Every structure is written in C-alpha cells, then in structure tokens.
Amino acid sequence: MKRTQHVSRRRQRRGILTLEWILIITVLVIGVIGGIGLVRNAIVEEMADMAASIQSLQVKTDAECIAETGQPCP
C-alpha cells in the first residue's frame, strides 16, 4: 500500500513540475514575442526619422548651383 501511494505521489509531483515548466515557457514566449515587436517598432521609427533628416538636408551639387545662379555653390 505504501509503495502504491509513494508512486502516486511521485507522478503527481512530476505532473506539477511539468505544468510549472509549461507555464514558465509560455510566459517567456509571450514576453519574447512582445519584445521583438517593440524592437521592430523602435527600428522603424528610427529609420523614418533618419529618412526625414536626410530629405531635409537639400544638398545641391555644383552643377545645380551653376545652372541656377551661374556660380559654384558656397
């Protein structure tokens, strides 16, 4: 009788440990997916800011300045 109870308790402990591992892994996976999404959004925002700053430079070549004013760019 004692042996049967001992085996039963061991199986219950294994089941509890398995459930704990499943919950921990599930929480970690959800966290990783959320973190990857946040990193992606931050990179997209940075690239958009960089594109806007490059567009705002409006650098002209010497050829464009000569065509407009007749003199090279300062």
JOHU-V622668 format. One record per residue. N is the residue number from 0. PSI is psi in whole degrees, -180 to 180 (NA if undefined). OMEGA is omega in radians with two decimals (none if undefined). Layout:
BEGIN
n;psi;omega
N;PSI;OMEGA
N;PSI;OMEGA
END
This chain:
BEGIN
n;psi;omega
0;-45;-3.13
1;-39;-3.13
2;-41;3.12
3;-42;3.11
4;-38;3.14
5;-44;3.12
6;-41;3.14
7;-42;3.12
8;-40;3.14
9;-42;3.11
10;-39;3.11
11;-42;3.12
12;-41;3.10
13;-41;3.13
14;-40;3.12
15;-44;3.12
16;-40;3.11
17;-43;3.12
18;-41;3.12
19;-44;3.13
20;-41;3.12
21;-43;3.13
22;-43;3.14
23;-46;-3.14
24;-39;3.12
25;-46;3.13
26;-41;3.12
27;-43;3.14
28;-44;3.12
29;-41;3.11
30;-41;3.14
31;-43;3.13
32;-44;3.10
33;-41;3.12
34;-42;3.11
35;-40;3.10
36;-42;3.12
37;-41;3.11
38;-43;3.12
39;-46;3.14
40;-40;3.13
41;-41;3.12
42;-42;3.13
43;-42;3.10
44;-43;3.13
45;-41;3.13
46;-37;3.10
47;-42;3.09
48;-42;3.14
49;-41;3.12
50;-41;3.13
51;-40;-3.14
52;-36;3.09
53;-40;3.12
54;-31;-3.09
55;-11;3.14
56;-43;3.13
57;56;3.12
58;133;3.12
59;146;3.07
60;165;3.10
61;-37;-3.13
62;-40;3.12
63;-41;3.13
64;-43;3.14
65;-39;-3.14
66;-35;-3.11
67;-45;-3.00
68;-14;-3.09
69;2;-3.13
70;154;3.09
71;161;3.12
72;145;3.13
73;NA;none
END
